[in-house]
Amino acid sequence: MTPLVHAEQAVLGAIFLEPWQLDRLSHWLRPDHFSRPAHGAVYATMLQLKADDHPAAATAAGAPVPLAWVTDTLRAASTRTRGLTASYLHSLVSACPRPDHAPVYGRMVLEGAIHRNVAEHAARLHQAALADDRQGATQETLHHTQVLSDVLADLAHRWGTDPRPARPPAAYAPQAEPPQPVSEQVLADEELLLGCLSSRPDRLPTVVQWLQPGDFANPSHQQIYRALGALHHRGEPIDQLTVLWETQRRGALADGTLDPERVLRICDPLTGGAAEHFGEQIVQASLVRTAAVTARQVRALADRDELAPGQLISYALHTLGPLDDVRRRLRIARGDESGPRPPVSRPGAPPPAARIDAARARSRLADTPTPWAPTPAVSRPTLADRHHHRSPS
């Protein structure tokens, strides 16, 4: 029997021995916080009897408890669950070390419920992400992401802490996971977007507001998108050759991530389509992948029994941070949330001069003499000059 089951038995036994303990528990401990259905049924029955003004519920501290408290609880709880016997309820009484410690036992039950609820909702999010990945949708993932966030906030309130994210220490940091398999459709959308942006760079100011390199599933596509973003930021022309040159400068050709032929093929100027559409598809796929990874990480935290509820909630909220960021950017892509105002640009119009000067300044050499510069000639005094200085005036 686990420590949690012992705690559930102890808190129920304390209420049997001292029914007035319900006044200290009922406003924060719920029947669904018990891991065993029978225990939840007994506790729910006790709450109902108290609400119905059962004589035992009004018993003062130290006063004898009527036997009807146990028998009436057994009769009513048996309608909620099967298998309850009088002997089991009496065993609950014997399982309570100290009835006056009922709030402590109740917080143990709540602590177990917090771990269990976080794990259950993380598992549901993971299942929703897998289902949406197969269907190319995001509705269930978005729904269960919001549910998990709401559950964490509610559990923090019940535990008495603020729902503030906190970075977990290294001992609880998520482990690196192998990359997930990506569908051919997602990879095709990524290539189509890169081709669209290479042939229509005027769409970059809009897309870069909500699409990040990490949204691309393929590392090669991430590098090309970074190259496009760098060229756009510096105000330089964008075409097949400039993108290829930028990927080389960033080391993507040297380390084998890309090869020139692939870059030129992806950046084919004949590629057409709506960049915003393909970009939104990529963010949707990124949301589903991020949700699956996040759900596994939160589930791993919930399985760490040594974590206090406040720590678990704070670490889980921090783990949800990247997923919340993708959710926000997807809303911007769909027009559901206003993002930063894009700069006004026209096809063929020169970028702001200040941005060009800043980009060029980063690659401009400092104003120092070159090592091969000739040394300026130094005039030396002649013998006549020396004699003049030695002569009396």
Secondary structure as the mmCIF struct_conf table of DSSP 4:
data_model
#
loop_
_struct_conf.conf_type_id
_struct_conf.id
_struct_conf.beg_label_comp_id
_struct_conf.beg_label_asym_id
_struct_conf.beg_label_seq_id
_struct_conf.end_label_comp_id
_struct_conf.end_label_asym_id
_struct_conf.end_label_seq_id
HELX_RH_AL_P HELX_RH_AL_P1 PRO A 3 LEU A 17
HELX_RH_3T_P HELX_RH_3T_P1 PRO A 19 GLN A 21
HELX_RH_AL_P HELX_RH_AL_P2 LEU A 22 LEU A 25
TURN_TY1_P TURN_TY1_P1 SER A 26 TRP A 28
HELX_RH_3T_P HELX_RH_3T_P2 PRO A 31 HIS A 33
BEND BEND1 SER A 35 ARG A 36
HELX_RH_AL_P HELX_RH_AL_P3 PRO A 37 ALA A 51
TURN_TY1_P TURN_TY1_P2 ASP A 52 ASP A 53
HELX_RH_3T_P HELX_RH_3T_P3 PRO A 55 ALA A 58
HELX_LH_PP_P HELX_LH_PP_P1 THR A 59 ALA A 60
TURN_TY1_P TURN_TY1_P3 ALA A 61 GLY A 62
BEND BEND2 ALA A 63 ALA A 63
HELX_LH_PP_P HELX_LH_PP_P2 PRO A 64 PRO A 66
TURN_TY1_P TURN_TY1_P4 LEU A 67 LEU A 67
HELX_RH_AL_P HELX_RH_AL_P4 ALA A 68 ALA A 77
TURN_TY1_P TURN_TY1_P5 SER A 78 ARG A 80
BEND BEND3 THR A 81 ARG A 82
HELX_RH_AL_P HELX_RH_AL_P5 ALA A 86 SER A 94
TURN_TY1_P TURN_TY1_P6 ALA A 95 ALA A 95
BEND BEND4 PRO A 97 PRO A 97
HELX_RH_3T_P HELX_RH_3T_P4 PRO A 99 HIS A 101
HELX_RH_AL_P HELX_RH_AL_P6 ALA A 102 GLN A 135
TURN_TY1_P TURN_TY1_P7 GLY A 136 GLY A 136
HELX_RH_AL_P HELX_RH_AL_P7 GLN A 139 TRP A 159
TURN_TY1_P TURN_TY1_P8 GLY A 160 GLY A 160
HELX_LH_PP_P HELX_LH_PP_P3 ARG A 167 PRO A 169
HELX_RH_3T_P HELX_RH_3T_P5 ALA A 170 TYR A 172
BEND BEND5 ALA A 173 ALA A 173
HELX_LH_PP_P HELX_LH_PP_P4 PRO A 174 ALA A 176
HELX_LH_PP_P HELX_LH_PP_P5 PRO A 178 PRO A 181
HELX_RH_AL_P HELX_RH_AL_P8 GLU A 184 SER A 199
HELX_RH_3T_P HELX_RH_3T_P6 PRO A 201 ARG A 203
HELX_RH_AL_P HELX_RH_AL_P9 LEU A 204 VAL A 207
TURN_TY1_P TURN_TY1_P9 VAL A 208 TRP A 210
HELX_RH_3T_P HELX_RH_3T_P7 PRO A 213 ASP A 215
BEND BEND6 ALA A 217 ASN A 218
HELX_RH_AL_P HELX_RH_AL_P10 PRO A 219 ARG A 234
TURN_TY1_P TURN_TY1_P10 GLY A 235 GLY A 235
BEND BEND7 ASP A 239 ASP A 239
HELX_RH_AL_P HELX_RH_AL_P11 GLN A 240 ARG A 249
TURN_TY1_P TURN_TY1_P11 ARG A 250 GLY A 256
BEND BEND8 THR A 257 THR A 257
HELX_RH_AL_P HELX_RH_AL_P12 PRO A 260 ILE A 266
TURN_TY1_P TURN_TY1_P12 CYS A 267 CYS A 267
TURN_TY1_P TURN_TY1_P13 PRO A 269 LEU A 270
BEND BEND9 GLY A 273 GLY A 273
HELX_RH_AL_P HELX_RH_AL_P13 ALA A 275 ALA A 302
TURN_TY1_P TURN_TY1_P14 ASP A 303 ASP A 303
TURN_TY1_P TURN_TY1_P15 ASP A 305 GLU A 306
BEND BEND10 LEU A 307 LEU A 307
HELX_RH_AL_P HELX_RH_AL_P14 PRO A 309 THR A 319
TURN_TY1_P TURN_TY1_P16 LEU A 320 LEU A 320
HELX_RH_AL_P HELX_RH_AL_P15 GLY A 321 ALA A 333
TURN_TY1_P TURN_TY1_P17 ARG A 334 GLY A 335
BEND BEND11 ASP A 336 GLU A 337
HELX_LH_PP_P HELX_LH_PP_P6 PRO A 340 VAL A 344
TURN_TY1_P TURN_TY1_P18 PRO A 347 GLY A 348
HELX_LH_PP_P HELX_LH_PP_P7 ALA A 349 PRO A 352
HELX_RH_AL_P HELX_RH_AL_P16 ALA A 353 SER A 363
BEND BEND12 ARG A 364 ARG A 364
HELX_LH_PP_P HELX_LH_PP_P8 LEU A 365 ALA A 366
BEND BEND13 ASP A 367 ASP A 367
TURN_TY1_P TURN_TY1_P19 PRO A 371 TRP A 372
BEND BEND14 ALA A 373 ALA A 373
HELX_LH_PP_P HELX_LH_PP_P9 PRO A 374 ALA A 377
HELX_RH_AL_P HELX_RH_AL_P17 LEU A 383 ARG A 390
BEND BEND15 SER A 391 SER A 391
#
